[in-house]
Amino acid sequence: SYYIMCMMAITFLNLIGIPMEIAFLDGNSGLAWEGFNVFSDTLFLIDVALNFRMGIIAEDGEEAILDIKRIRVSYLRTWFIPDVIAAFPIGYILLFADLQYHNDDNPSKTNKMMRILMFVRILSLIRLARVSRLVRFFNEVEKVSNANLEVVRLFFRILSLFMMIFLLCHWNGCIQYFVPMLEEFPTDCWVRKENLMNATVIVKYSWGVFRALSQMIALSYGSMDAPTNYVEMWIVMVSMVSGCLMYTVLVANATTMIANVDPAAKEYKSKMSRLEHYMTFMKLPPELQLRINNYYQARYGGKWFHEKDVMDTVSSALKEQILMVMCSRLLRNVPVFQNRDENFINAVLLKLEYEVFLEGDAIIRQNVPGDRMFFIDHGQVLMETDSYERELCDGDFFGG
């Protein structure tokens, strides 16, 4: 997992740095960045080789596939081609070209060659496909782990969404400056109008992102002038369309996240809504409707779980442990269960059923044959006859 997270971090740095280098640094990126490019390309090449031997999780999540032949076939059919394209060693090519033309006497030839080679680096943006490794990683963890990763998945889903939006704005801002640079800054371009020819990289980048956001969110401020040529016109149109797509993705993901938050509470509200319609259709008295609503609130507490389905799908050992935890207070308070054999307690627990009664409910009646025994986990019960009255509380039991 640390290895995959490291690969994601390096990929993200590449996706930020490559457009910056192409648009603003004009081949003067420095030795540190060139070294990082070579290191990244080397790591991606190694990663391609390692994926032929990395175990994978089967689709049903029942087993880990460790057979080398099956791993190779699966990788060749899925992510091999995108990974090879992403790992194309452009960093080595640029480093070789830099060393080849460093001492060239014709600076114009050198700058043009380096610019062409740097433009080729835009192909490495295909590394964005490697971000899917993060999604694949959490899917594999979910298949083999019993841990509740919903919060973690939600966090990384939000993080990935904002990363994509940031990258979209970042690339758009770099393109805003890169196109006038390719045209050698015409007199009517926005770079000359804003007097940014000799500005620092951060100032140029800030203006580029500002113009990109102004177009993406359809604000005229920041892009008052009409496009001066068809290239700028296409850039503006692409920015507007990408802004619409960004809104669509943002709204769709936000809707999905909200819909998936606390599904038990949403199912409870759905059940209560259908119950309200049922009680209205059956014309039940308001007092009875109120008691039914109070029962559901006391019984389910605003969350709807299919408890019987859960108990039926787990093993008998796990079922006993779940019941032991759920009835721990009852086992401590009821004298019948104290100092008893564990097998006896487990046998009784498997027969217990959870019930909730409201104030005023008649649980059992006098002179009626009894078929159940009740243990009070929490609350009070009034046991009343013609000549006898007693109040029972937690730990008491009655019936039989």
N, C-alpha and C positions, 0 to 999 in steps of 0.2 A: 504493500500500500504506500509506503514512503517513496518507493521508486516511482510509482505512477504519479503521485502528487508532485514529485520533483520534475517529472516530464511535463506535467501540466503547467508548472510555473515557468519552465524554460520556454515552452511553446508560447505562452502568453507574452513573455518578454520579447520574443521574436516578432510576434504580431504587432507589438507596439513599436519596436525599434526599427524594423525593416522599412515601413512607410516613412518614418522620420528620416532615416538615412537617405532614402531615394529623393525625398522632396526638399529637405532643408540642408543637409550636410554637404551635398555636391561632391561626394567622394572623399571628403576630409573627415572621416569618422574616427580616425585615430587607431592606434595599435590595439588598445583595449577592446574596442568593439569588433575589430577584425578577428582578434583572438577568440572572443565570445562566439562569433559566427562559426569559426572553424570548430570550436568545442561543441556547439549545438549540432552542427552537421554530423560530426563524429558520433555524438551520443545517439542521434536518430538512426544512423546506420547500424550501430550496435543494437539498438532497440529492435530493428527489423529482424536481425539475426536471432535475438533472444526470444522473440515471439514464436519462433519455430519450435521452441522447447518449453515454453511456459504452459503449465497446466491450465485447462479451461473448465468451466462449469457447464454441465449438460443443460439443455433447455428446460427439462423438468425439475432441475435443481436437486435431483436425488443423488448424484455422484459427481466426483471430479474426474475429468478425463486426463489421464497421465500418459496414455499411449502416444509415443512420438509420431507415429504415422498418422493417427487421427488428428493430432494437433496440427500437423503440417497441412493436411488436406483442408481442415476447417479454416486455417489462416489464409491459405491461398485462395479460397472461395470467398472470403469476406473482406478483410482489411489490408491485404498484402499490397494491392496496387495503390490505394491512397497513401499508405505508409511509405512506399518506395518513392512516389512523387514528392511527398513531403520531405523525405530524407535526401533528395538530390543535392549533392555537395556543391552548391553554388558558392559557399564561403571559400572553398578551396580555389575555385575558378577566379574569384575576385582577388584573393590573396596572390595568386600566381600572376594575374594581370597587373596588380599593383607593383609587384617586384619587377615585371618585365618592362613596364613603361615608366618606372620611377626616374630613370636617368635619361629619358628621351628628350631630345633637344627641341622637339615641337610640342609646346604645351597644349596647343589647340587640339592636336591629334590625340594626345593623352587624355584630355578632359572629355572629348567625345567618346573615346573608347570606354573610359570608366563609366560614363553616363549610360552608355548602352548596356554595359555589363550590370550596372546597378539596376537598370530597368528590368533586367532579367530576374532580379531578386523578387519581383512582384509575384512570380510563380510560386515562391515559397509560402505565399499566403494560403496555399492549400493546406498548410499545417493546421488551419482551423478545424479541419476534419478530425484531428487528433483530440480535440476537446471532448469528443464522444467517448474517449477512454474513461473519462471521469464518470459518465453515466453508466458505462459498462461495468466499471469497478463497483459501484454501489448496487447494481443489479446482482452481481455475483455475491457480494456480501450479504444481501438480503436473502439469497437462496440458501446460504449455508449457516446463517446466524439466526438465533432466536431472539436477539436483542431488538428492542423497539427503535428503529431508525427513522421514524416518521419525522421527528424534529430535525434530524440531521439532513434527511433528504429535502425537506422544505427549505432549510438554510442554503444548501448548495443549489437548489433550484432558483432561489432568489438571487444568489450570488452569480450564477451563470447567466441569468437574465440581464442583470446590470452589467456584467462583463461584455455581453454581446452588444448592448446599447452603447457602452463606452467605446468599443472597438468600431462600431458603425460610425459614430461621430468622429472618432479619431481618424479613420481612413478618409472620411469625407473632407475633414479639415486639411489633411495632407494633399488630397487631390486638388483642392481649391488653389493651393500654391504651386503644385507640381505642373499643372497645365500651362499657366503663364510662363513658368521657367523653361518648359520645352519650347515655347515660342519666343524665348529670349526677351521676355518682358516688353510687349508692345507698349506704345505710349499711352494707349487708352485702357490698359489693363488696371485692375484694382490695386495691384501691388505698387505701381508707380503713383497712382492717385493718392494712396495713403502714405507715400514716401517711405516705403519699407525696404528699399534696395539695400541699404547699409544697416538695417536693424539687426538686433540679435535674434537667435533662433527662437527663443521663447516668445518674443514679440511677434515674429512672423507666424509661429504656430498658434498663438492666441487669436490673432486676427483671422487665420484660416478656419479655426474651429468656430469662431463667432459667426462668420459668414455661413458656414455649413449649418449651424443650428438655426440661424435666422431663416434659411431656406427650408430646412426640414420641418420646422414647426409653423411654417407659412406666415412668418412675420416679415413685413416689409422693412422694418428697421434693421439696418446692417447690410441690406442689399437693395438700396434705393435705385441704383443705376440699372438700366436694362442691359442684358448681355450684348457685348460688342461684336460677337461673331457666333457662328453656329456651334463651335466647340463649347463656349461658355453657356450657350443656350441649352445644350444637352446636359452639361454639368448641373445646371439649375433644375432641369426636369428630373434628372436622376436623383438629386437631393430631395426634391419634393416627394417622389415616389418612395424613396427609402424612408422618409419621415412618416409617410402613411403606413408603410409596412411595420415600422417601429411601433407606432400607436397600436396597430392591430395585434402584434405579438404581445405587447405590454398588457393590453386589455384582456386578451385571451388567456394569458398566463395568470393574470391577477384573478380572473373569474374562476379558473381551474383551482387555484390555490385556496380561494375562499370556499369553494364548493367542497374541497377535500378536508377542510379544517373541522375537527370534532364531528365525525360522521354519526356517532352515537346520539349526540344532541339533536342533529338534524333529523334522524330517523324518529326520535321521540316526538319532535314537533310535528312530523308528518303523521304519526300515529294519533296524536292528540287532535290534529285537524280533522282526520277521518272520524274520530270518535265524536267530535262536536257535531259533525254533519249527521252522524247516525242518531245521536240523542235528539237532535232537532227534528229529524225525519220521523222518529218514533214518538215524538211529542211527550218526552219524559218530563215530569214535574221539575221545576227549577231546583227544589231542595235535593232531589235525587241526582240531578246533574252535578250539583256542587259536591255531593258526597263521592260521586264517581271520579270527579276531577281530583279531589283530595286523596282518594285512594291511589290513583296513578302517580301523583306526586310523592306520596309516602312510599309506595312500592318501588318505583323506578328512579326517583330523585333526579328527573330531567335527563336521564340517559337510558337509551333502549339497547339492551344486549340480549341476544338469543342464548340465554344461559343454558338451556337444555341442549342446544346444539353443541355448545362448547364442551359440556360434560360428556356428551355421547361420543365426541371425537377424540378425547384423551384416553390414555390407558387407565386401568383401575388404580394403579399405584399413584398416578398423578391426581386422579379424582379424589382419592383419600387425602392427599396432601392439601389439595385446594379446600376441601371441606373442613380439614383440621384448622386451616388458617381462618376461614370464614366463621367457624363456630368456636374459636378459641375462648371468647368471653363466656359463651354458654358452658363450655367444659369447665371453666374455672368456677362458675357460680352455682351450677347444679350439683348438689351433693351426690346424686346417683352416679355421676361420672368420675367422681374423685376416688383416687387410689384403685382404679379398675384396670383390668388387663387390657393391653393395647388392642388385641384382636377383638375383644368385646366392644370397645369404643368404635373401632373402624366399622364393625358390622352394623352398629346403631347409626353411625353417621351416614352410611350409604342409604339408609331408609328415611332419613329426615328430609322434609320438604319445607321450604321457606314460605311463610304466609304472613300477611299484614292485615290487621283489623283496625278499623277506625273507632273513635269514641262513639258509643251507643250501639255497636254491633253486638248481636247475641251469638256467642261462639257455640255454646252447647246449651241444651235445655234440660230441665229436670224430668226424670222418668222417660227419657229417650235413650234407646240402646246406644252405647258408646262404641265407636270403632276406631278411635284415634286418641293419642295422648299428646298433650301440648306442653312444650317447654318454653318459658318466657325468656327471650333473649334481652329484650328491652321494652319497658312500658309497665302499665298496671292493668290488672284484671280484677273486676269485682265479682266474687263468687257469692251468690245470694239465693237463699231458699226462704220458705215461709218462717222458719225458726232459726235461721243461721245466716250470718253475713261476715265475709272476710275479704280483705283486699290482698291480692297477690302481686308480687313485683319481680324484679330481675332474679333469675335463678330458681323461681318456684315452678311447679308443674302441676297439671291437673288433667282430668279425663282418664280414659282407660277402656 
